[in-house]
């Protein structure tokens, strides 16, 4: 079954939820590193999450989306910075 919405851009709300889920993933599921291949199989995007290596380029080049608009997504996130 194919999700037809895969060919659409994310709405602002979907993007914000995706970043919230990514934040939770980084806090709870990435021990040292996680490497993924995502997107179109013909033109994949390679993503690496890690705590074991410095960022590529200057750390200040990496932005933290929605800074200052933190929204708690579940009560389990209250004490862990998520």
Buried (B, 14 or more C-beta within 10 A) or exposed (E): EEEEEEEEEEEEEEEBBEEBEEBBEBEEEBEEEEEEEEEEEEEEEEEEBBEEEEEEEEEEEEEEEEEEEEEEEEEEBEEEEB
